[in-house]
Amino acid sequence: MQAYRIETTIKADGELALSQLPLKAGEKIEVIILTEDAGNKANPPKRINSLLEKKSAVSKAHRQQVLAQIRNGLFSSLRKPGTLSPSEEYARRKIEEKELEERRLMP
């Protein structure tokens, strides 16, 4: 089923007029009508706003806690000094491969 969204205003009590629909005569359709309270679109209920503020506060506090743990070295690896991380080792190998390839292509 294909959905089409049309916003309109009721001009006469109990009547809805729609025109220029992308439909052909005989097509079966289902109509769902959603009414809109004029104040709700611009001003969501205070309960929703307060929930969003609480969620943001929790996220901010959690982010600050994780950053503090990172700064304190909680997530640092236990590599021996002088050893390369896997990504550093990969980069080193790629550089070596490139240098070998360049030497191989030299006349």
C-alpha positions as CSV (number, residue, x, y, z in Angstrom):
1,M,0.0,0.0,0.0
2,Q,1.4,3.4,-1.0
3,A,1.0,6.3,1.4
4,Y,0.3,9.9,0.5
5,R,0.4,12.8,2.9
6,I,-1.9,15.8,2.4
7,E,-2.5,18.5,4.9
8,T,-5.7,20.5,4.5
9,T,-8.3,22.5,6.5
10,I,-11.9,21.5,6.9
11,K,-14.0,24.2,5.3
12,A,-17.5,22.8,6.1
13,D,-18.5,20.8,9.2
14,G,-18.3,17.1,8.5
15,E,-16.9,17.4,5.0
16,L,-13.5,16.7,3.6
17,A,-12.6,17.7,0.0
18,L,-9.5,16.4,-1.7
19,S,-8.5,17.0,-5.3
20,Q,-5.6,16.2,-7.6
21,L,-4.9,12.9,-6.0
22,P,-2.5,10.6,-7.8
23,L,-5.2,7.9,-8.0
24,K,-7.3,6.3,-10.8
25,A,-11.0,5.7,-10.8
26,G,-11.9,2.4,-9.1
27,E,-8.8,2.2,-6.9
28,K,-9.5,1.1,-3.4
29,I,-8.1,3.3,-0.7
30,E,-8.0,3.5,3.1
31,V,-8.4,6.9,4.7
32,I,-7.0,7.8,8.1
33,I,-7.7,11.3,9.4
34,L,-5.4,12.8,12.1
35,T,-6.6,16.0,13.7
36,E,-4.1,18.5,15.0
37,D,-4.4,20.6,18.1
38,A,-3.1,24.1,17.1
39,G,-1.1,24.5,20.3
40,N,0.6,21.1,20.3
41,K,2.7,21.5,17.1
42,A,4.5,24.6,18.3
43,N,4.6,23.8,22.0
44,P,5.0,20.1,22.9
45,P,3.6,19.1,26.3
46,K,5.8,20.0,29.2
47,R,6.1,16.4,30.2
48,I,7.9,15.6,27.0
49,N,10.2,18.6,27.4
50,S,11.1,17.6,30.9
51,L,11.9,14.0,29.8
52,L,14.1,15.3,27.0
53,E,16.0,17.6,29.4
54,K,16.5,14.7,31.9
55,K,17.8,12.5,29.0
56,S,20.2,15.2,28.0
57,A,21.4,15.7,31.5
58,V,22.1,12.0,32.0
59,S,23.9,11.8,28.6
60,K,26.1,14.8,29.5
61,A,26.9,13.4,32.9
62,H,27.8,10.0,31.4
63,R,29.9,11.6,28.7
64,Q,31.8,13.6,31.4
65,Q,32.4,10.5,33.5
66,V,33.8,8.5,30.5
67,L,36.0,11.5,29.5
68,A,37.4,11.6,33.1
69,Q,38.1,7.8,32.9
70,I,39.9,8.3,29.6
71,R,42.0,11.1,31.0
72,N,42.9,8.9,34.0
73,G,44.1,6.2,31.7
74,L,41.4,3.6,32.5
75,F,41.1,2.6,28.9
76,S,44.8,2.8,28.0
77,S,46.2,-0.5,26.8
78,L,48.7,-2.5,28.8
79,R,51.3,-2.6,26.0
80,K,54.9,-2.7,26.8
81,P,56.7,0.6,26.1
82,G,58.0,0.7,22.6
83,T,55.5,-1.8,21.1
84,L,53.2,-0.6,18.4
85,S,49.4,-0.8,18.6
86,P,47.7,-2.9,15.9
87,S,46.8,0.2,13.9
88,E,50.4,1.5,14.1
89,E,51.7,-1.9,13.1
90,Y,49.4,-2.0,10.2
91,A,50.4,1.5,9.1
92,R,54.1,0.5,9.4
93,R,53.6,-2.6,7.2
94,K,51.7,-0.5,4.6
95,I,54.6,2.0,4.4
96,E,57.1,-0.8,4.0
97,E,55.0,-2.4,1.2
98,K,54.7,0.9,-0.6
99,E,58.5,1.4,-0.4
100,L,59.2,-2.1,-1.7
101,E,56.8,-1.6,-4.5
102,E,58.4,1.7,-5.5
103,R,61.9,0.1,-5.4
104,R,60.6,-2.8,-7.6
105,L,59.2,-0.4,-10.2
106,M,62.5,1.6,-10.4
107,P,64.6,0.9,-13.5
